[in-house]
Amino acid sequence: MNIEGRGLHTGQLSNVTLVPAKDGEGIYFVRTDLENQPVIQAVAENVSDTSRGTSLTQNNATVATVEHCLAALFASGIDNLRIEVNCGELPILDGSAKYWVQLIEQAGVKELSEEKQYLEIKVPYHYISEDKMTEYIALPSENFSVKSTISFNSDLIGTQMAEMDGLQAFNSDFASCRTFVFLSEIAFLLDNNLIKGGDLANAIVFADKPIDDATADKIGKFFNKNKEDIHTEHGVLNTVKLQYPNEPARHKLLDFVGDISLAAKNIKGEFIILRPGHKSNTNFAKLIKNSMNTIDSVPVYDPNKEPVFDICEIKKRLPHRFPMLMIDKITEVGTDYVVGLKNVTGNEDFFNGHFPEEPVMPGVLIVEALGQTGGMLVLKDAKPDEKYNTYFMKFEEVKFRNKVVPGDTLLLKVVQTEPIRRGIVRMKGTAYVGNKICVEATMMAMVSKA
């Protein structure tokens, strides 16, 4: 199935073909106009620009303004699709996802044999942007739902809310909601060589403040209108009636659906978002994806299985001794990770003071246990007679999520996140009891011979 139109910013005539893909191929773009037709996977890691839409880059190729297409695919439950495009930007069409939805409905959806995989929000997540302007909360849910609030310093929009309880409402209530821009922004966009494909048919233009004659003339020429037609009264410039009183809020929710799909093709969770934008949307998608990758690989302890390193082998590699040796064995070893275990008993000395009436393992000691497990990760290939010390230089992004009490079996997974350089190693540690995350931390350590 094909669809054609102008790219919003480049103005290029963009021709897009949706081609069925096989199980496990995922959603990806193919730049058919470039040599070797490079592939660009629709994943959060490939986000390259979010200034005026979401752009993806991979294999030295970029495709821009992908959010409306991705929102339609996500709402339609599409897991695998090849999207061929003959230039660097998808068509803006009418500024919504409506025509993408129609294209999918016309083509139909084929069920593949592979079972649908979901990213399930299992613990709450909270994200605030660096500028403190946007805020996101993700909560566990058996459904996908979004509650969105936008706020603009303009009485034309002001504060608006939109809510979508389940993806079944997307096509009927959100897909047709169009992108919007303020009249006062258009001159800036034109001066910066943007919106070459923009017109009054693919965006709602809010006349938010008076503009001078020169600016009105420039905008009028761009839209093939007389400057007298570029009115400066409050309202919608092109006099098109809004489909909903809160159409801007609904469009921002549409954008969020497209951007969050870069975390996973299918998601179960409740999202509460305040003043969303493409940059924060995609940053949140990366946060969710990275965190859930850790959760999805929760280590499983089999007490019948022989440990990789028992307590005696650990003592040969680590200098720690009672009462500061915080791991009992290493149960699993991979190329770039290890899993340690600590049996927490009521006889631990620290429970005498933390706390006598409600014993809780101190969070700092759980972090210490993660650090020692990190030491075993670094030294897992060392010979027992080779003496090294691991000195931790930094613990960051430490989060305490659930308490650890007597009787718990604490599993400590530490993953090396970068190659060791000049004796410096960076790691991500997660402590679990069952499938519950208790503590998370990123760590940096220096390894040196004793």
C-alpha positions in Angstrom: 0.0 0.0 0.0 1.2 3.5 -1.0 0.7 7.0 0.4 2.2 10.2 -1.0 2.5 13.8 0.2 4.9 16.6 1.0 7.3 16.5 3.9 6.4 19.2 6.4 9.9 20.7 6.8 11.7 19.6 3.6 8.8 20.1 1.2 10.0 17.1 -0.7 7.4 14.8 -2.4 7.5 11.8 -0.2 6.3 8.4 -1.4 5.8 5.7 1.3 5.1 2.0 0.7 4.0 -0.3 3.6 5.4 -3.8 3.0 4.6 -6.8 5.2 7.5 -8.1 7.3 8.2 -11.5 8.8 8.0 -12.5 12.5 10.6 -10.8 14.6 11.7 -8.3 12.0 10.1 -5.4 13.9 9.1 -2.1 12.4 11.8 -0.4 10.3 12.2 2.2 7.5 14.1 1.7 4.3 15.6 4.7 2.4 15.0 3.5 -1.1 16.6 6.6 -2.6 20.0 5.9 -1.1 22.7 3.6 -2.1 22.3 0.1 -0.6 18.9 1.1 0.7 19.9 1.5 4.4 17.6 0.3 7.1 16.5 2.4 10.1 14.9 0.5 12.9 12.1 2.3 14.7 13.6 2.0 18.2 14.4 4.6 20.9 18.1 4.2 20.5 17.9 5.6 17.0 16.3 9.0 17.9 18.5 11.7 16.5 16.5 14.9 16.6 13.3 16.1 18.3 13.3 19.8 17.5 10.2 19.9 15.3 9.1 16.2 15.2 10.9 12.9 15.8 13.7 11.8 13.5 15.5 8.5 13.5 19.0 7.8 12.2 20.9 4.6 11.6 23.4 3.4 9.0 24.2 7.0 8.1 20.6 7.6 7.0 17.8 9.6 8.6 14.0 9.6 8.3 12.1 12.5 9.9 8.6 13.2 11.2 7.8 9.6 12.0 5.5 10.1 15.0 2.1 10.1 13.3 2.9 7.0 11.3 4.2 5.2 14.3 1.2 6.2 16.4 -1.2 4.6 13.8 0.9 1.4 13.7 1.1 1.2 17.5 -2.7 1.7 17.9 -3.3 -0.9 15.2 -1.2 -3.5 16.9 1.4 -3.8 14.1 4.5 -5.6 15.3 6.4 -6.2 12.0 6.5 -3.8 9.0 8.8 -2.7 6.3 8.3 1.0 5.5 9.9 2.1 2.3 10.4 5.8 1.8 12.0 7.7 -1.1 13.4 10.7 0.8 14.4 11.8 4.3 10.9 12.7 5.6 7.5 11.1 5.8 4.6 13.1 4.4 2.7 15.4 6.8 -0.6 14.7 5.0 -3.3 16.7 7.0 -1.1 16.9 10.1 -2.7 14.0 11.8 -2.6 10.2 11.8 -5.9 9.8 10.1 -4.6 8.8 6.6 -2.1 6.4 8.1 -4.9 4.7 10.0 -7.0 4.5 6.8 -4.1 3.0 4.9 -3.6 0.3 7.5 -7.4 -0.5 7.5 -7.5 -0.7 3.7 -4.5 -3.1 3.6 -5.7 -5.2 6.5 -3.6 -6.8 9.3 -2.3 -10.3 9.1 -1.8 -12.4 12.2 1.6 -14.0 12.4 2.6 -17.2 14.2 4.9 -15.6 16.8 3.2 -14.7 20.1 2.8 -11.0 20.7 5.3 -9.6 23.2 4.5 -6.8 25.6 6.6 -4.4 27.6 4.7 -4.5 30.9 5.2 -1.6 33.4 5.9 -3.6 36.6 7.0 -0.8 38.9 6.2 2.9 38.9 8.4 5.2 36.9 8.8 8.9 37.3 10.6 11.3 35.0 11.1 15.0 35.0 12.9 16.8 32.2 16.0 18.8 32.8 14.2 22.1 32.4 11.5 20.9 34.9 8.8 21.7 32.3 7.6 18.2 31.6 6.7 15.3 33.9 5.8 11.7 33.2 4.6 8.9 35.4 4.2 5.3 34.3 2.1 2.9 36.5 1.4 -0.8 36.2 -1.8 -1.7 34.3 -3.2 -4.5 32.3 -4.2 -2.0 29.6 -2.6 0.9 27.7 -4.0 4.3 28.8 -2.8 7.9 28.7 -3.9 11.0 30.7 -2.3 14.1 29.2 -2.2 17.7 30.2 -0.8 20.6 28.1 -0.3 24.2 29.2 0.5 27.2 27.0 0.9 30.8 27.9 -1.9 31.7 25.5 -5.6 32.1 26.1 -6.3 30.4 22.8 -5.1 27.1 24.2 -4.3 27.6 27.9 -4.5 24.4 29.9 -6.1 21.4 28.3 -6.5 17.8 29.2 -7.0 14.6 27.1 -7.5 11.1 28.2 -7.4 7.8 26.3 -8.5 4.7 28.1 -7.3 1.9 25.8 -6.0 1.9 22.3 -9.4 1.0 20.9 -10.3 4.7 21.2 -7.3 6.0 19.2 -8.8 5.6 15.7 -12.1 7.2 16.4 -11.1 10.0 18.9 -7.5 10.9 18.4 -6.1 9.9 15.0 -7.7 12.8 13.1 -6.4 15.5 15.6 -4.0 17.8 13.7 -0.8 19.4 14.6 -0.8 23.1 15.5 1.4 26.1 15.5 1.2 29.7 16.6 1.1 32.4 13.9 3.9 34.2 15.8 6.2 31.2 15.3 5.7 30.9 11.5 8.1 33.7 10.5 10.8 32.1 12.7 10.3 28.7 11.0 10.4 30.2 7.6 13.6 32.1 8.4 15.2 28.8 9.5 14.3 27.0 6.3 11.6 24.9 7.9 8.0 24.1 7.1 8.6 24.1 3.3 5.7 21.7 3.0 3.5 23.5 5.4 0.1 24.9 4.3 -3.3 25.7 5.8 -4.5 22.2 5.1 -2.0 20.3 7.3 -1.9 22.4 10.5 -4.1 24.4 12.8 -2.6 27.9 12.9 -3.5 29.9 16.0 -3.4 33.7 15.6 -2.1 34.4 19.1 -0.8 37.9 18.9 -0.6 40.9 16.4 2.1 40.8 13.7 3.5 43.7 11.7 2.8 44.2 8.0 6.2 42.9 6.9 5.7 39.6 8.7 2.1 39.4 7.5 3.3 39.9 3.9 6.0 37.2 4.3 3.5 34.7 5.7 0.9 35.6 3.2 3.2 35.0 0.3 4.1 31.6 1.8 0.5 30.6 2.0 -0.4 32.2 -1.3 -2.7 34.7 0.6 -2.9 38.4 0.6 -1.4 39.9 3.7 -4.9 41.2 4.5 -6.1 37.6 4.8 -3.5 36.9 7.5 -5.7 38.4 10.2 -4.2 39.2 13.6 -7.4 38.6 15.7 -7.4 35.8 18.2 -8.6 32.6 16.7 -7.7 30.0 14.1 -6.0 31.5 11.2 -7.5 29.4 8.5 -10.9 29.6 10.1 -11.2 25.8 10.1 -13.4 24.7 12.9 -11.7 22.6 15.6 -12.8 19.0 15.7 -12.7 19.0 19.5 -12.4 21.9 22.0 -9.2 20.2 23.2 -7.9 19.1 19.8 -4.4 20.4 20.6 -4.3 18.3 23.8 -5.5 15.3 21.8 -2.8 15.8 19.2 -0.1 16.0 21.8 -1.4 12.7 23.1 -1.2 11.3 19.6 2.4 12.4 19.4 3.1 10.7 22.7 1.7 7.4 21.4 4.0 7.5 18.4 7.0 8.4 20.4 6.5 5.9 23.3 6.1 3.1 20.7 9.9 3.5 20.2 10.3 1.8 23.6 8.3 -1.3 22.4 5.8 -2.3 19.8 3.2 -3.3 22.5 3.0 -1.8 26.0 0.8 -2.4 29.1 0.8 0.6 31.4 -0.9 3.7 32.6 0.8 6.9 31.6 0.2 10.3 33.2 2.0 13.1 31.3 2.3 16.8 31.9 3.3 19.2 29.1 4.7 16.5 26.8 7.0 17.2 23.9 9.0 15.0 21.4 12.3 15.4 23.3 10.8 14.4 26.7 8.6 11.7 25.1 11.6 9.9 23.5 13.8 10.4 26.6 11.0 8.7 28.6 10.8 5.9 26.0 14.5 5.3 26.4 14.2 5.3 30.2 11.3 2.8 30.2 13.0 0.6 27.6 16.3 0.5 29.5 14.7 -0.1 32.8 12.3 -2.8 31.5 15.2 -4.6 29.8 16.6 -5.1 33.3 13.3 -6.2 34.7 12.6 -8.6 31.9 15.8 -10.4 32.7 15.1 -10.9 36.4 17.5 -13.6 37.6 16.0 -16.9 38.8 17.6 -18.8 41.6 17.7 -22.6 41.5 19.0 -23.8 44.9 19.7 -27.2 43.5 22.2 -25.8 41.0 25.9 -25.7 41.9 27.1 -22.1 42.3 29.7 -20.7 39.8 31.6 -19.3 42.8 31.0 -20.4 46.4 31.9 -18.5 49.4 35.4 -19.9 49.5 36.1 -18.9 45.8 34.7 -15.4 46.5 37.1 -15.0 49.4 40.0 -15.8 47.1 39.0 -12.9 44.9 37.5 -10.3 47.3 39.3 -8.9 50.4 36.1 -8.5 52.4 35.5 -10.6 55.5 32.9 -10.8 58.3 31.0 -8.7 59.0 31.4 -6.9 55.7 31.3 -9.7 53.2 27.8 -9.2 51.7 27.5 -12.0 49.1 27.3 -15.7 49.8 27.8 -17.1 46.2 27.8 -16.2 42.5 25.0 -18.2 40.8 25.3 -17.1 37.2 28.1 -15.7 35.0 27.7 -14.3 31.5 30.0 -12.4 29.2 29.1 -9.0 30.6 27.2 -9.8 33.8 27.1 -11.8 37.0 24.4 -12.7 39.5 25.3 -12.8 43.2 23.2 -14.0 46.1 22.9 -13.1 49.8 20.7 -15.0 52.2 19.4 -12.4 54.6 18.9 -13.9 58.1 17.6 -12.5 61.4 21.1 -13.1 62.9 22.7 -10.3 60.8 24.5 -8.0 63.2 23.0 -4.8 61.7 19.5 -5.8 62.6 20.3 -5.1 66.2 20.1 -1.4 65.5 18.2 -1.2 62.1 15.6 -1.6 63.6 15.0 -3.8 66.7 11.2 -3.7 66.3 11.1 -3.7 62.5 14.3 -5.2 61.1 15.1 -3.7 57.7 18.4 -4.3 55.8 20.1 -0.9 55.5 20.0 0.4 51.9 23.6 1.3 52.0 24.5 -2.3 52.7 22.5 -3.5 49.7 24.5 -1.0 47.6 27.6 -2.5 49.2 26.4 -5.9 48.2 25.9 -4.7 44.6 29.4 -3.2 44.7 30.9 -6.6 45.8 29.0 -8.4 43.1 30.5 -5.8 40.7 33.9 -6.7 42.0 33.2 -10.4 41.2 32.1 -9.3 37.7 35.4 -7.6 37.1 37.5 -10.5 38.6 35.5 -13.4 37.3 38.2 -14.4 34.9 41.1 -13.7 37.2 43.1 -16.5 38.6 42.7 -17.1 42.4 46.3 -16.3 43.1 46.1 -13.0 41.2 45.3 -10.3 43.7 43.3 -7.3 42.6 41.4 -4.6 44.5 38.3 -2.9 43.1 37.9 0.7 44.4 34.5 2.2 43.7 34.7 5.8 42.5 31.1 6.6 42.0 27.5 5.4 42.7 24.8 7.3 40.8 21.1 7.1 40.2 20.6 5.0 43.3 17.0 4.2 43.8 15.4 2.3 46.8 12.2 0.7 45.7 11.4 -2.1 48.2 12.7 -3.1 51.6 14.7 -6.2 52.4 13.9 -8.1 55.6 15.1 -11.3 57.4 14.2 -14.4 55.4 14.7 -12.7 52.0 16.9 -14.1 49.4 18.6 -11.1 47.8 19.7 -11.6 44.1 22.2 -9.1 42.8 22.6 -8.7 39.1 25.4 -6.5 37.8 25.9 -5.7 34.1 29.0 -4.1 32.6 27.8 -1.2 30.5 31.1 -0.2 28.8 34.4 -1.8 28.0 37.1 -1.4 30.7 39.3 1.5 29.8 42.5 2.2 31.7 41.3 0.1 34.6 38.0 2.0 34.8 34.8 -0.1 34.6 31.2 1.1 34.5 28.3 -1.1 35.6 24.6 -1.2 36.3 23.4 -3.0 39.4 20.0 -4.2 40.4 19.0 -6.0 43.6 15.9 -8.2 43.6 13.8 -10.1 46.0 11.8 -12.5 43.8 10.7 -10.4 40.8 10.6 -7.2 42.8 13.3 -4.6 42.4 14.7 -3.4 45.7 17.6 -1.2 44.7 19.1 0.1 41.5 22.4 1.9 40.9 24.9 2.8 38.3 28.5 2.3 39.4 32.0 3.2 38.4 35.1 1.5 39.8 38.9 1.4 39.3 40.6 -2.0 39.3 44.2 -2.2 40.3 46.7 -4.9 41.4 46.9 -5.4 45.1 
